[in-house]
């Protein structure tokens, strides 16, 4: 007799079967993730430098704007990464 978990997993696999990735696809996705992490780090370093300058000047409105920009940049880079990963998974 199967557990409720096993039955749920079977139903899930019927509705959306798991996709098996080739080694090449795995490498491409890993490379994309690495580049994305590097882009995020680069943007954060740059913006944090600008935040430090704004704090020294006492311009806290600019600090808030820059912090929002960091969040926006992360989301943008992550969305781009997700799109590229989907293309790799789709074999396009």
Secondary structure, 3 states (H helix, E strand, C coil): CCCHHHHHHHHHHHHCCCCCCCHHHHHHHHHHHHHHHHHHHHHHHHHHHHHHHHHHHCCHHHHHHHHHHHHHHHHHHHHHHHHHHHHHHHCC
